[in-house]
């Protein structure tokens, strides 16, 4: 999706898939930092950071693609941003404030102001530390995708045996990684990020398979598979984009697996194709695992990325 892959200074040297996962990593680091600031009762700085580069409203966004510029432009921009002073107004007493009646016309509002200093460079340093910590977690969590695929099949066969019931859901996976949002097992939002990694990898795998089917040497069979998967994506895949709930990938895969195999006769050629949803899901899961492994390789040297950005900053300031 070209609209998702933001173009920035990194575009000339990075694979688009590397840019995508690093953009998402930066988004989650920024969201985590905003949450930390808020819980530390520093709402002024949290609001300033959310407004930085026009990201208002994304602190609770459970989705990907929320970063409006490339990852290195965001980090370097924060490093280069000059210190700021925010003037805060607070109503101390008056109508309905401080125990005073809000219906007394003789009470005047008493408002006082104070200034809050914002140091973007310090925020950038904290953001880079979070990017490094989250990247390490993601390398562990992305390795779980293969086991996640095994869990899809275990659950599928369990439901087939037990009339649609799976009492052992997620039996092969560590429980802490499924904690949504604030989590005791690592950085904040680790579980939510893992859910989104599964969602995004499933979406990208589906898109890649549709392209592959359309260019297949077995053109009729590939065309039938592409049309079916595209139709299933339209009907069951709306939640892949935007701010959606959890387990979007699982619900989509279950929808595919619940479809019956069928013989399809292609109009025009008259050729008959056996469409096997189970076979398509098997290919999709393998592609999802490949994408997860590729992403893991792209985030092995986040420290090196930061070193490069800081070197560029020093070069610019020395000129």
N, C-alpha and C positions, 0 to 999 in steps of 0.2 A: 504494500500500500504506500504509494509515493507520498501521500499527504502525511503519513505517520513518520516517515523517515526525514526528520528535519535536516536541512543543509546548514553546515557551519564550517568552522575552520578545520575540523577533523575530517571533513568529507573527502578531501583530496588524498588522504592516506589510510582511511579505514574502510573496511568492507561494510556495506549497508547493514548487514546483520549485526556486526560488531557495534556499530553506531546505535542501532536499535536497543540492544541490551544495555549498553552504557547509558543511554538516555533514560531508560527505565530505572536503572540503578540510581542515577542521580535524582530522579523524581522521588523514589522511596526514601533516599537519604534526606532530602529536603523535607518531606512530609514527617519523617521521624524527628528531625531537629525542631520543627515547629511544635510538635507534640511535647517534646522535652521542655521547650521554652514555656509553653502554656502550663504544664504541670509544675514548673518552677515559679509560677506566678509572674512570669515576665511576658504578659500578653502583648505589651507594646512592641517588643522586639519580634515576637511571633507574628503579629499583624504586619509589621514592616517587611519581614522576610517573605510572607505570603504575597504581599503586593509587589515584591521585587520582580521586575521583568513581566509584570502583568499576570501573575498567577493566582489572583484572588479567587477563592472558592475551591482550591484543590487540596486543602489539607485533609479533608475527610473523603477524598475521591478514591473509590475502590475500582481502579481500572488502570490502563496503561495509556501512553500517548499524551499525558497531561503536561509534559514539559514543552514549552513553546519555542525553545531554541535548542541547538545542539549542546550536548553535555559540557564540552570544553568551553563553549561560549558562556554558559551559565556560571561555571566555576571561576573562570578567569574574570568574568564581569563582576562577580562578587568580590574578588580580590582587588580589583581596580576601583571599585566604587568608593568614593570619598566618605569619610565619617559624616553622619547626619545627626541632627537634633530634632526630636519630635516634641511639639508642644501639646501637652495633655491638659484638657479641661475637666474639672471634676466638680459636681454640685455637692456642696458640703451640707447646707441646710436650706430649707425653704419649703415651698408647697409640696407636701407629701414626702419630704426627705428629713431624715434625722429625728423622726418621731413627731414632726410638726404636721398639723392638719393641712391637707391639700385643698380644703375648701375655705381657708381663711384668706380673704382678699388683702389683708394688711401685711401678710408675710411676703417678703421679697426673697427671690432666689439668691443664694450666696454661692458664687462659683469662684474657685481658685484655679490657678494654672501652675504647672510645673514642667520642667524640661527633662526629657529622657534622651540620653546619648546612645546612638547606634554605631557600632564598630563593625562594618561589613567584613573587614579582613579577618577579624576574629571568628565571625560566623563562617567564613569560607574555610578556615582551619578546622573548625568543628565539623563542617560538612564533609571535608576530605577524610577525616578520621572515620566518620560514619560510612562513607563510601567503601573504605578499605575493610571495615568490620563486616558490613553487609555482603560484600563480594566474597569474603571467606565463607560466610554462612551459605551463600548461594551455591558455592562449589559443592558443599556437602549436600544441600537440598536438591540440586539438579541431578546429583547421582542417584537420588531416590526415584527418578522418573522411570527407570527400568523396573524397579520393584512396583511402582505405581501401575505400570502396564500389566505386570503379573497379577496384581490385585484386581484389575478389570476383568481378566479371564476367570480368576477364582470366583469372583462375585457372580459373573455371568453363569457359570456352570452350577454354582450353589443355588441360584434362583431357579434354574431349570429343574434341579432335583427337588427343591422345596417349595414349588408352586409360587414362585415370585418373591420368596422371603429370603433375606440374607442376614442372619443373626450375627455373623462374624465380620461385619464390614470393617475394613481397614486393619485386619488382623496381622498383616505382614509389615506394617509401617509403624514407626515410632509415634506415639500419641502427641508429643509436645509440638510437633511440626504442624499439627492441625489446629492449634490455638489461633483464633482469629484476633487480629489487632494486638492489644497489649499482652505480652507473653513473658513468662518467667524463664524461658529457655533460650535466651539470646537477646538480640536487639528487639526493640519494639516493632510491632507489625511483621515479625518474621513469618508467622503463620499466614497472614494475609498476603504477603509477598509470594509465598510458596503457592498459594491458591492461584495467584495471578500468573505466575510462571507456567503453571499447568495450563491455564486458560490460553495464554498467548502461544505457547508451543503447540497446542492442539490446533489453534487457528492457523498458524503458519504451516503446519504439516498438512492440513486440509487444503489450503490454497496451493501448496506445492504439488500435491497429488492431483488436484484438478488440472493444473497446467500440464503435468506429466501425462495424464490420461488423454488430454486433447491432442498431444503431439505423439502419441503412441504409434508404433509401427502397425499394431493391430487397430487400425483407425476406427472400425465400427465398434468393437468391444470397448476401446478407450473412450469413444464418444458417449456410449451408453453409460459407462461408469461416471464420467465427468458430469453428465446431465443429472444423474441420480444424486451424486454427492452435492452438486450445486443446489438442487431442489431441497435436499435435507438441510443444507446450511441456511437456506432462505426460511424454511419453516421452523427449524429448531435452533438456529444459531444466532438469533438476534442479540442475545446477551453477551456475545463475544466482544462487542464494541460498547464503549461507554462505561458509565458507573453502574455496575450490576452487582448481583449477589454472589454468593459463594458456590463452589462446585459446578460451575457452568460447563467445564470440560466433561465431568462425569455424566451430567444429565444429557449432554449431546451424544456422547458415546453410547449411553444406554438406549437412546432413541434409535441410533443406527442399528444396534444389536437386536432391538426388538422388532426390526423389519424382517419380513419373510423373504427368503430367496425366491427369485422369479425368472421365468423365461420371457425375454423381451425381443420382439421382432422389429427390427429397424425399418422404418418407412423408407421406400426408395430401393434399397438393396435387397430387402426381403430376408436379410441374414438374421438368424436367431442367436441371441446371446444369453448365457446363464449369468444372472446377476446375483452375486453372493455377498450380502452385507458383512458377514463374518470375515470373508476374505479381504474386503476393503478395510475393515477395522484393523485387521492384522497388519496390513501395510501401513496404515495411518499411525499405529502405535510405534512401529519400528522407525518411521520417519520422525515422530515426536522425540524418541530417544536420541536419534541422531542430532536433532536440533539442540536438545538439552546439552549434549556433549560438546557441540560446537560453541554454544554460549559459554560454557564453563571454561573453555580454552581462551575465550576472548577477555575474561575478567581475571586472569591469573596475575596480571602485573598492573593493578590499579595504582600501586605506589609509584611505578614508573611513569604512569600518566600524569600524576600530580607533580613529580619531579620535573617533567617537561614543561608543564604549565608555569611552575614557579621559576624555572630557568628563563622562559620567555618573558615573564614579568620583570625579572632582574635586568635582562637585556634591554627592555623598553625603557626602564627607569634610568639606566646608565647612559642612554643616548642623549 
